[in-house]
Each structure stands twice: as C-alpha cells, then as structure tokens.
Amino acid sequence: MIEDRFAGTEWETATTGAPLFNEYLARIDCEVESLVEGGDHIILIGRVVSLDYRDGAPLLYHGSGYRKLGEAIAW
C-alpha cells in the first residue's frame, strides 16, 4: 500500500505537476533548470514559472519545535 503523504491536507497541482498547499504565505512553482554537484550534495537550480503570496504570520521551525515570529525560546 502506498502512503498518502498529503492525507488531510488541502492542495492542488501546479503547472509543473508539483503539489501546492492551500495554506501558505508564499508558494513558488519551478522547473528544473540544472543540477550541480556540490560535495556530497546535489544543488537544484530552478526557473520560477509562477509565484503567489499573501499576508500573514510565518511558521518557523527552530529548537526542535514550531514557533511564532518574536516568541522567546527557553534553552
């Protein structure tokens, strides 16, 4: 059985076939322009084919948890 990675999440398909989530502040759809070897990584360079954004508070991940911008982190 194949796991549905997006179960319970509202999304649509971009022009390129990539998933675009309906809850977002910014979303960018790109086509692969080139792949560059960088040590033990491969760097993907994309050409932007569409861009959309809207106002709202960003979701941040830091210190092993999700945070709001400006929220103090207890170490």
N, CA, C and O atoms as a CHARMM CRD file, in Angstrom:
* protein
*
  300
    1    1 MET  N      0.84200  -1.18400   0.00000 PROA 1      0.00000
    2    1 MET  CA     0.00000   0.00000   0.00000 PROA 1      0.00000
    3    1 MET  C      0.88500   1.24400   0.00000 PROA 1      0.00000
    4    1 MET  O      1.85100   1.31700   0.76000 PROA 1      0.00000
    5    2 ILE  N      0.56500   2.21800  -0.84300 PROA 2      0.00000
    6    2 ILE  CA     1.31200   3.47000  -0.93500 PROA 2      0.00000
    7    2 ILE  C      0.73300   4.48300   0.05300 PROA 2      0.00000
    8    2 ILE  O     -0.47600   4.71200   0.08200 PROA 2      0.00000
    9    3 GLU  N      1.60400   5.08300   0.85600 PROA 3      0.00000
   10    3 GLU  CA     1.18600   6.07100   1.84700 PROA 3      0.00000
   11    3 GLU  C      0.80200   7.37300   1.14800 PROA 3      0.00000
   12    3 GLU  O      1.52100   7.83900   0.26400 PROA 3      0.00000
   13    4 ASP  N     -0.33100   7.96300   1.54200 PROA 4      0.00000
   14    4 ASP  CA    -0.75700   9.25700   1.00600 PROA 4      0.00000
   15    4 ASP  C     -0.13900  10.34100   1.88200 PROA 4      0.00000
   16    4 ASP  O     -0.65100  10.63300   2.96300 PROA 4      0.00000
   17    5 ARG  N      0.96900  10.94200   1.41900 PROA 5      0.00000
   18    5 ARG  CA     1.70400  11.93300   2.21100 PROA 5      0.00000
   19    5 ARG  C      0.88400  13.18500   2.48100 PROA 5      0.00000
   20    5 ARG  O      1.18300  13.92200   3.42100 PROA 5      0.00000
   21    6 PHE  N     -0.13700  13.43900   1.68400 PROA 6      0.00000
   22    6 PHE  CA    -0.90400  14.66900   1.83200 PROA 6      0.00000
   23    6 PHE  C     -2.32200  14.42800   2.36500 PROA 6      0.00000
   24    6 PHE  O     -3.18000  15.30200   2.24200 PROA 6      0.00000
   25    7 ALA  N     -2.57100  13.27800   2.94400 PROA 7      0.00000
   26    7 ALA  CA    -3.88700  12.96800   3.50800 PROA 7      0.00000
   27    7 ALA  C     -4.25200  14.01800   4.55600 PROA 7      0.00000
   28    7 ALA  O     -3.44300  14.33200   5.42900 PROA 7      0.00000
   29    8 GLY  N     -5.44000  14.54900   4.47300 PROA 8      0.00000
   30    8 GLY  CA    -5.90800  15.54500   5.43500 PROA 8      0.00000
   31    8 GLY  C     -5.41200  16.94600   5.15700 PROA 8      0.00000
   32    8 GLY  O     -5.66500  17.85300   5.95000 PROA 8      0.00000
   33    9 THR  N     -4.70900  17.15100   4.04500 PROA 9      0.00000
   34    9 THR  CA    -4.17100  18.46100   3.68100 PROA 9      0.00000
   35    9 THR  C     -4.78700  18.89900   2.35500 PROA 9      0.00000
   36    9 THR  O     -4.80300  18.13600   1.39000 PROA 9      0.00000
   37   10 GLU  N     -5.29000  20.12700   2.31400 PROA 10     0.00000
   38   10 GLU  CA    -5.85800  20.63600   1.06800 PROA 10     0.00000
   39   10 GLU  C     -4.73000  21.13100   0.16900 PROA 10     0.00000
   40   10 GLU  O     -3.88800  21.92000   0.59800 PROA 10     0.00000
   41   11 TRP  N     -4.71500  20.66400  -1.08000 PROA 11     0.00000
   42   11 TRP  CA    -3.67500  21.05800  -2.02100 PROA 11     0.00000
   43   11 TRP  C     -4.20800  20.95800  -3.43800 PROA 11     0.00000
   44   11 TRP  O     -5.26000  20.37100  -3.69400 PROA 11     0.00000
   45   12 GLU  N     -3.45500  21.54500  -4.34400 PROA 12     0.00000
   46   12 GLU  CA    -3.79000  21.48700  -5.76300 PROA 12     0.00000
   47   12 GLU  C     -2.50700  21.21700  -6.54400 PROA 12     0.00000
   48   12 GLU  O     -1.40800  21.31400  -6.00000 PROA 12     0.00000
   49   13 THR  N     -2.65300  20.88400  -7.79900 PROA 13     0.00000
   50   13 THR  CA    -1.49500  20.56400  -8.62200 PROA 13     0.00000
   51   13 THR  C     -1.05900  21.79600  -9.40800 PROA 13     0.00000
   52   13 THR  O     -1.87600  22.45100 -10.05400 PROA 13     0.00000
   53   14 ALA  N      0.23700  22.10500  -9.34700 PROA 14     0.00000
   54   14 ALA  CA     0.81100  23.23800 -10.07300 PROA 14     0.00000
   55   14 ALA  C      0.94800  22.89500 -11.55600 PROA 14     0.00000
   56   14 ALA  O      0.75200  21.74700 -11.95500 PROA 14     0.00000
   57   15 THR  N      1.27800  23.88000 -12.35400 PROA 15     0.00000
   58   15 THR  CA     1.50900  23.69700 -13.78400 PROA 15     0.00000
   59   15 THR  C      2.56200  22.62400 -14.03600 PROA 15     0.00000
   60   15 THR  O      2.44100  21.84500 -14.98100 PROA 15     0.00000
   61   16 THR  N      3.58800  22.58100 -13.20000 PROA 16     0.00000
   62   16 THR  CA     4.67700  21.62100 -13.36500 PROA 16     0.00000
   63   16 THR  C      4.34000  20.23700 -12.81300 PROA 16     0.00000
   64   16 THR  O      5.10400  19.29100 -13.00600 PROA 16     0.00000
   65   17 GLY  N      3.20700  20.11200 -12.13300 PROA 17     0.00000
   66   17 GLY  CA     2.82800  18.84600 -11.52100 PROA 17     0.00000
   67   17 GLY  C      3.15600  18.75500 -10.05000 PROA 17     0.00000
   68   17 GLY  O      2.79500  17.77900  -9.39200 PROA 17     0.00000
   69   18 ALA  N      3.83800  19.75900  -9.52400 PROA 18     0.00000
   70   18 ALA  CA     4.20100  19.77700  -8.10400 PROA 18     0.00000
   71   18 ALA  C      2.96500  20.06300  -7.24200 PROA 18     0.00000
   72   18 ALA  O      2.04100  20.73700  -7.69700 PROA 18     0.00000
   73   19 PRO  N      2.93900  19.55700  -6.00100 PROA 19     0.00000
   74   19 PRO  CA     1.82200  19.87800  -5.10900 PROA 19     0.00000
   75   19 PRO  C      1.96500  21.29300  -4.56500 PROA 19     0.00000
   76   19 PRO  O      3.05400  21.70600  -4.16500 PROA 19     0.00000
   77   20 LEU  N      0.86400  22.03000  -4.55200 PROA 20     0.00000
   78   20 LEU  CA     0.81600  23.37000  -3.95700 PROA 20     0.00000
   79   20 LEU  C     -0.20900  23.34100  -2.83500 PROA 20     0.00000
   80   20 LEU  O     -1.39100  23.09500  -3.07300 PROA 20     0.00000
   81   21 PHE  N      0.24400  23.59200  -1.61400 PROA 21     0.00000
   82   21 PHE  CA    -0.65700  23.56400  -0.46800 PROA 21     0.00000
   83   21 PHE  C     -1.52600  24.81400  -0.43000 PROA 21     0.00000
   84   21 PHE  O     -1.08000  25.90100  -0.79500 PROA 21     0.00000
   85   22 ASN  N     -2.77900  24.65000   0.01700 PROA 22     0.00000
   86   22 ASN  CA    -3.71900  25.76500   0.05000 PROA 22     0.00000
   87   22 ASN  C     -3.51800  26.67900   1.25000 PROA 22     0.00000
   88   22 ASN  O     -3.99800  27.81300   1.24300 PROA 22     0.00000
   89   23 GLU  N     -2.81300  26.21000   2.28600 PROA 23     0.00000
   90   23 GLU  CA    -2.46700  27.06100   3.42300 PROA 23     0.00000
   91   23 GLU  C     -1.01900  27.48400   3.24000 PROA 23     0.00000
   92   23 GLU  O     -0.11100  26.67000   3.40900 PROA 23     0.00000
   93   24 TYR  N     -0.79300  28.74200   2.89700 PROA 24     0.00000
   94   24 TYR  CA     0.56000  29.21600   2.60300 PROA 24     0.00000
   95   24 TYR  C      0.63200  30.72600   2.75900 PROA 24     0.00000
   96   24 TYR  O     -0.39100  31.40900   2.73400 PROA 24     0.00000
   97   25 LEU  N      1.83400  31.23800   2.91900 PROA 25     0.00000
   98   25 LEU  CA     2.09100  32.67800   2.82500 PROA 25     0.00000
   99   25 LEU  C      2.75000  32.98100   1.48800 PROA 25     0.00000
  100   25 LEU  O      2.51500  34.03100   0.89000 PROA 25     0.00000
  101   26 ALA  N      3.57000  32.05600   1.03200 PROA 26     0.00000
  102   26 ALA  CA     4.20500  32.19000  -0.28500 PROA 26     0.00000
  103   26 ALA  C      4.38400  30.79500  -0.86100 PROA 26     0.00000
  104   26 ALA  O      4.67000  29.83900  -0.14100 PROA 26     0.00000
  105   27 ARG  N      4.21300  30.70000  -2.15800 PROA 27     0.00000
  106   27 ARG  CA     4.47500  29.43200  -2.82600 PROA 27     0.00000
  107   27 ARG  C      5.05200  29.72000  -4.21200 PROA 27     0.00000
  108   27 ARG  O      4.61300  30.63200  -4.91400 PROA 27     0.00000
  109   28 ILE  N      6.03300  28.92600  -4.57500 PROA 28     0.00000
  110   28 ILE  CA     6.77400  29.12700  -5.81600 PROA 28     0.00000
  111   28 ILE  C      6.76600  27.81800  -6.58600 PROA 28     0.00000
  112   28 ILE  O      7.08200  26.76500  -6.03200 PROA 28     0.00000
  113   29 ASP  N      6.40900  27.88100  -7.85700 PROA 29     0.00000
  114   29 ASP  CA     6.45800  26.70700  -8.72300 PROA 29     0.00000
  115   29 ASP  C      7.62700  26.88800  -9.67900 PROA 29     0.00000
  116   29 ASP  O      7.72900  27.91700 -10.34700 PROA 29     0.00000
  117   30 CYS  N      8.50400  25.90000  -9.75000 PROA 30     0.00000
  118   30 CYS  CA     9.71900  25.99100 -10.56700 PROA 30     0.00000
  119   30 CYS  C      9.87500  24.77300 -11.46900 PROA 30     0.00000
  120   30 CYS  O      9.38500  23.68300 -11.17300 PROA 30     0.00000
  121   31 GLU  N     10.56900  24.99600 -12.57300 PROA 31     0.00000
  122   31 GLU  CA    11.02800  23.90500 -13.42700 PROA 31     0.00000
  123   31 GLU  C     12.51800  23.73400 -13.16700 PROA 31     0.00000
  124   31 GLU  O     13.22100  24.70800 -12.89900 PROA 31     0.00000
  125   32 VAL  N     12.99800  22.50400 -13.24300 PROA 32     0.00000
  126   32 VAL  CA    14.41800  22.25700 -13.01600 PROA 32     0.00000
  127   32 VAL  C     15.21200  22.87500 -14.16800 PROA 32     0.00000
  128   32 VAL  O     14.99700  22.53700 -15.33200 PROA 32     0.00000
  129   33 GLU  N     16.12400  23.77400 -13.83500 PROA 33     0.00000
  130   33 GLU  CA    16.99100  24.42800 -14.81300 PROA 33     0.00000
  131   33 GLU  C     18.29900  23.65200 -14.95400 PROA 33     0.00000
  132   33 GLU  O     18.76400  23.38700 -16.06300 PROA 33     0.00000
  133   34 SER  N     18.89100  23.28700 -13.79100 PROA 34     0.00000
  134   34 SER  CA    20.11800  22.49300 -13.82500 PROA 34     0.00000
  135   34 SER  C     20.37400  21.86500 -12.46100 PROA 34     0.00000
  136   34 SER  O     19.81500  22.28400 -11.44700 PROA 34     0.00000
  137   35 LEU  N     21.22800  20.85600 -12.46400 PROA 35     0.00000
  138   35 LEU  CA    21.67700  20.18800 -11.24500 PROA 35     0.00000
  139   35 LEU  C     23.19000  20.34500 -11.18000 PROA 35     0.00000
  140   35 LEU  O     23.88900  20.10900 -12.16500 PROA 35     0.00000
  141   36 VAL  N     23.69200  20.74500 -10.01100 PROA 36     0.00000
  142   36 VAL  CA    25.12300  20.99800  -9.83300 PROA 36     0.00000
  143   36 VAL  C     25.61000  20.15600  -8.65600 PROA 36     0.00000
  144   36 VAL  O     25.00300  20.16000  -7.58500 PROA 36     0.00000
  145   37 GLU  N     26.70900  19.43900  -8.86400 PROA 37     0.00000
  146   37 GLU  CA    27.28700  18.66900  -7.76900 PROA 37     0.00000
  147   37 GLU  C     28.01700  19.60600  -6.82800 PROA 37     0.00000
  148   37 GLU  O     28.78700  20.46100  -7.26600 PROA 37     0.00000
  149   38 GLY  N     27.77400  19.44400  -5.52800 PROA 38     0.00000
  150   38 GLY  CA    28.42600  20.26800  -4.51400 PROA 38     0.00000
  151   38 GLY  C     28.85100  19.40300  -3.34800 PROA 38     0.00000
  152   38 GLY  O     28.12300  19.27500  -2.36400 PROA 38     0.00000
  153   39 GLY  N     30.03100  18.80600  -3.45500 PROA 39     0.00000
  154   39 GLY  CA    30.49400  17.90200  -2.39700 PROA 39     0.00000
  155   39 GLY  C     29.63900  16.65800  -2.37900 PROA 39     0.00000
  156   39 GLY  O     29.53900  15.95800  -3.38600 PROA 39     0.00000
  157   40 ASP  N     29.01000  16.36700  -1.22800 PROA 40     0.00000
  158   40 ASP  CA    28.14100  15.20000  -1.13500 PROA 40     0.00000
  159   40 ASP  C     26.67200  15.56100  -1.33800 PROA 40     0.00000
  160   40 ASP  O     25.78300  14.80300  -0.94900 PROA 40     0.00000
  161   41 HSD  N     26.42100  16.72100  -1.94700 PROA 41     0.00000
  162   41 HSD  CA    25.06400  17.18300  -2.23400 PROA 41     0.00000
  163   41 HSD  C     24.89700  17.41500  -3.73000 PROA 41     0.00000
  164   41 HSD  O     25.86800  17.54000  -4.47700 PROA 41     0.00000
  165   42 ILE  N     23.65300  17.46800  -4.13400 PROA 42     0.00000
  166   42 ILE  CA    23.31700  17.92700  -5.48000 PROA 42     0.00000
  167   42 ILE  C     22.46100  19.17100  -5.30500 PROA 42     0.00000
  168   42 ILE  O     21.44600  19.13700  -4.61000 PROA 42     0.00000
  169   43 ILE  N     22.86100  20.25700  -5.92600 PROA 43     0.00000
  170   43 ILE  CA    22.16100  21.54100  -5.82300 PROA 43     0.00000
  171   43 ILE  C     21.24200  21.67600  -7.03100 PROA 43     0.00000
  172   43 ILE  O     21.69300  21.62300  -8.17500 PROA 43     0.00000
  173   44 LEU  N     19.97600  21.84700  -6.77100 PROA 44     0.00000
  174   44 LEU  CA    18.98500  22.01100  -7.82200 PROA 44     0.00000
  175   44 LEU  C     18.77300  23.49700  -8.05900 PROA 44     0.00000
  176   44 LEU  O     18.48700  24.24200  -7.12100 PROA 44     0.00000
  177   45 ILE  N     18.90700  23.92800  -9.28400 PROA 45     0.00000
  178   45 ILE  CA    18.64500  25.31900  -9.65500 PROA 45     0.00000
  179   45 ILE  C     17.36700  25.32600 -10.47200 PROA 45     0.00000
  180   45 ILE  O     17.26600  24.63300 -11.48400 PROA 45     0.00000
  181   46 GLY  N     16.39300  26.10900 -10.03400 PROA 46     0.00000
  182   46 GLY  CA    15.09000  26.11300 -10.69100 PROA 46     0.00000
  183   46 GLY  C     14.76700  27.43400 -11.35000 PROA 46     0.00000
  184   46 GLY  O     15.22600  28.49300 -10.92300 PROA 46     0.00000
  185   47 ARG  N     13.96200  27.34900 -12.40700 PROA 47     0.00000
  186   47 ARG  CA    13.43600  28.54300 -13.08900 PROA 47     0.00000
  187   47 ARG  C     11.99700  28.73300 -12.61000 PROA 47     0.00000
  188   47 ARG  O     11.16200  27.84500 -12.78000 PROA 47     0.00000
  189   48 VAL  N     11.70800  29.88500 -12.01500 PROA 48     0.00000
  190   48 VAL  CA    10.37400  30.16900 -11.48200 PROA 48     0.00000
  191   48 VAL  C      9.38300  30.31900 -12.63700 PROA 48     0.00000
  192   48 VAL  O      9.59700  31.09800 -13.56500 PROA 48     0.00000
  193   49 VAL  N      8.28600  29.54400 -12.55200 PROA 49     0.00000
  194   49 VAL  CA     7.23100  29.65500 -13.56600 PROA 49     0.00000
  195   49 VAL  C      5.98100  30.32100 -13.00400 PROA 49     0.00000
  196   49 VAL  O      5.16600  30.85500 -13.75600 PROA 49     0.00000
  197   50 SER  N      5.82900  30.29000 -11.66700 PROA 50     0.00000
  198   50 SER  CA     4.73100  31.03900 -11.04400 PROA 50     0.00000
  199   50 SER  C      5.06100  31.29500  -9.58000 PROA 50     0.00000
  200   50 SER  O      5.80400  30.54300  -8.94800 PROA 50     0.00000
  201   51 LEU  N      4.48600  32.38300  -9.05500 PROA 51     0.00000
  202   51 LEU  CA     4.73800  32.82400  -7.68600 PROA 51     0.00000
  203   51 LEU  C      3.45500  33.42200  -7.15300 PROA 51     0.00000
  204   51 LEU  O      2.76600  34.16700  -7.85000 PROA 51     0.00000
  205   52 ASP  N      3.13800  33.09100  -5.90800 PROA 52     0.00000
  206   52 ASP  CA     1.94700  33.63400  -5.27100 PROA 52     0.00000
  207   52 ASP  C      2.27200  33.88300  -3.80400 PROA 52     0.00000
  208   52 ASP  O      3.01500  33.11300  -3.19600 PROA 52     0.00000
  209   53 TYR  N      1.72300  34.95000  -3.23000 PROA 53     0.00000
  210   53 TYR  CA     1.94100  35.23200  -1.81200 PROA 53     0.00000
  211   53 TYR  C      0.74500  35.98800  -1.25100 PROA 53     0.00000
  212   53 TYR  O     -0.07100  36.53400  -1.99500 PROA 53     0.00000
  213   54 ARG  N      0.65600  36.01000   0.09100 PROA 54     0.00000
  214   54 ARG  CA    -0.41500  36.73600   0.79000 PROA 54     0.00000
  215   54 ARG  C      0.06900  37.10500   2.18800 PROA 54     0.00000
  216   54 ARG  O      1.06500  36.56600   2.67100 PROA 54     0.00000
  217   55 ASP  N     -0.63200  38.01500   2.82600 PROA 55     0.00000
  218   55 ASP  CA    -0.26300  38.48500   4.15900 PROA 55     0.00000
  219   55 ASP  C     -0.55500  37.42500   5.21900 PROA 55     0.00000
  220   55 ASP  O     -1.44800  36.59300   5.05800 PROA 55     0.00000
  221   56 GLY  N      0.22100  37.47200   6.31000 PROA 56     0.00000
  222   56 GLY  CA     0.00600  36.57100   7.42800 PROA 56     0.00000
  223   56 GLY  C      1.28300  36.39800   8.23200 PROA 56     0.00000
  224   56 GLY  O      2.33600  36.92000   7.86500 PROA 56     0.00000
  225   57 ALA  N      1.18000  35.66100   9.33100 PROA 57     0.00000
  226   57 ALA  CA     2.33100  35.40600  10.19600 PROA 57     0.00000
  227   57 ALA  C      3.03100  34.13500   9.73400 PROA 57     0.00000
  228   57 ALA  O      2.37200  33.12300   9.49400 PROA 57     0.00000
  229   58 PRO  N      4.36600  34.16700   9.60400 PROA 58     0.00000
  230   58 PRO  CA     5.09000  32.98900   9.12400 PROA 58     0.00000
  231   58 PRO  C      5.16100  31.88200  10.18100 PROA 58     0.00000
  232   58 PRO  O      5.09500  32.15200  11.38100 PROA 58     0.00000
  233   59 LEU  N      5.29500  30.64400   9.72200 PROA 59     0.00000
  234   59 LEU  CA     5.52800  29.49700  10.59000 PROA 59     0.00000
  235   59 LEU  C      7.02600  29.23800  10.59100 PROA 59     0.00000
  236   59 LEU  O      7.63600  29.07500   9.53400 PROA 59     0.00000
  237   60 LEU  N      7.61400  29.19900  11.77600 PROA 60     0.00000
  238   60 LEU  CA     9.05200  28.98600  11.90800 PROA 60     0.00000
  239   60 LEU  C      9.31500  27.66800  12.62200 PROA 60     0.00000
  240   60 LEU  O      8.53100  27.25500  13.47700 PROA 60     0.00000
  241   61 TYR  N     10.40600  27.01200  12.27600 PROA 61     0.00000
  242   61 TYR  CA    10.83500  25.79900  12.97400 PROA 61     0.00000
  243   61 TYR  C     12.24300  26.04800  13.48700 PROA 61     0.00000
  244   61 TYR  O     13.16700  26.28100  12.70800 PROA 61     0.00000
  245   62 HSD  N     12.39900  25.99700  14.80600 PROA 62     0.00000
  246   62 HSD  CA    13.69300  26.24300  15.43400 PROA 62     0.00000
  247   62 HSD  C     13.70700  25.58300  16.80100 PROA 62     0.00000
  248   62 HSD  O     12.68500  25.54400  17.48700 PROA 62     0.00000
  249   63 GLY  N     14.84300  25.07400  17.19100 PROA 63     0.00000
  250   63 GLY  CA    14.95600  24.47200  18.52200 PROA 63     0.00000
  251   63 GLY  C     14.03700  23.27800  18.69800 PROA 63     0.00000
  252   63 GLY  O     13.46300  23.08500  19.77000 PROA 63     0.00000
  253   64 SER  N     13.89500  22.47900  17.65200 PROA 64     0.00000
  254   64 SER  CA    13.06900  21.25700  17.65900 PROA 64     0.00000
  255   64 SER  C     11.58200  21.52100  17.84500 PROA 64     0.00000
  256   64 SER  O     10.86000  20.66900  18.36200 PROA 64     0.00000
  257   65 GLY  N     11.12000  22.69200  17.42800 PROA 65     0.00000
  258   65 GLY  CA     9.69100  22.96700  17.53100 PROA 65     0.00000
  259   65 GLY  C      9.25300  24.12300  16.65500 PROA 65     0.00000
  260   65 GLY  O     10.07800  24.90900  16.18900 PROA 65     0.00000
  261   66 TYR  N      7.95800  24.22300  16.43400 PROA 66     0.00000
  262   66 TYR  CA     7.39200  25.32100  15.65700 PROA 66     0.00000
  263   66 TYR  C      7.20900  26.53100  16.55600 PROA 66     0.00000
  264   66 TYR  O      6.84700  26.39300  17.72400 PROA 66     0.00000
  265   67 ARG  N      7.45500  27.69500  16.02400 PROA 67     0.00000
  266   67 ARG  CA     7.42200  28.94900  16.78700 PROA 67     0.00000
  267   67 ARG  C      6.71300  30.03600  16.00500 PROA 67     0.00000
  268   67 ARG  O      6.53600  29.95200  14.78900 PROA 67     0.00000
  269   68 LYS  N      6.30800  31.06900  16.75200 PROA 68     0.00000
  270   68 LYS  CA     5.79900  32.30200  16.13300 PROA 68     0.00000
  271   68 LYS  C      6.94200  33.31200  16.09600 PROA 68     0.00000
  272   68 LYS  O      7.80400  33.30200  16.97500 PROA 68     0.00000
  273   69 LEU  N      6.95800  34.15500  15.12200 PROA 69     0.00000
  274   69 LEU  CA     7.98900  35.17400  14.98500 PROA 69     0.00000
  275   69 LEU  C      7.97400  36.06600  16.22800 PROA 69     0.00000
  276   69 LEU  O      6.92600  36.58300  16.61400 PROA 69     0.00000
  277   70 GLY  N      9.15300  36.24200  16.85600 PROA 70     0.00000
  278   70 GLY  CA     9.25900  37.07500  18.05700 PROA 70     0.00000
  279   70 GLY  C      9.04500  36.33300  19.35000 PROA 70     0.00000
  280   70 GLY  O      9.20200  36.92300  20.41900 PROA 70     0.00000
  281   71 GLU  N      8.69300  35.06000  19.30000 PROA 71     0.00000
  282   71 GLU  CA     8.45500  34.27000  20.51000 PROA 71     0.00000
  283   71 GLU  C      9.78800  33.89700  21.16400 PROA 71     0.00000
  284   71 GLU  O     10.71000  33.44900  20.48200 PROA 71     0.00000
  285   72 ALA  N      9.89100  34.07800  22.46800 PROA 72     0.00000
  286   72 ALA  CA    11.11500  33.72800  23.19000 PROA 72     0.00000
  287   72 ALA  C     11.28100  32.21900  23.23500 PROA 72     0.00000
  288   72 ALA  O     10.30100  31.48100  23.34400 PROA 72     0.00000
  289   73 ILE  N     12.52700  31.76100  23.14900 PROA 73     0.00000
  290   73 ILE  CA    12.83400  30.35300  23.20900 PROA 73     0.00000
  291   73 ILE  C     13.56200  30.06500  24.51500 PROA 73     0.00000
  292   73 ILE  O     14.60600  30.66100  24.78100 PROA 73     0.00000
  293   74 ALA  N     13.03100  29.16500  25.33200 PROA 74     0.00000
  294   74 ALA  CA    13.67400  28.78400  26.59300 PROA 74     0.00000
  295   74 ALA  C     14.69000  27.69200  26.31500 PROA 74     0.00000
  296   74 ALA  O     14.31900  26.60100  25.88200 PROA 74     0.00000
  297   75 TRP  N     15.94700  27.96000  26.55100 PROA 75     0.00000
  298   75 TRP  CA    17.00300  26.97100  26.32900 PROA 75     0.00000
  299   75 TRP  C     17.14100  26.19500  27.55400 PROA 75     0.00000
  300   75 TRP  O     17.97400  25.29000  27.62100 PROA 75     0.00000
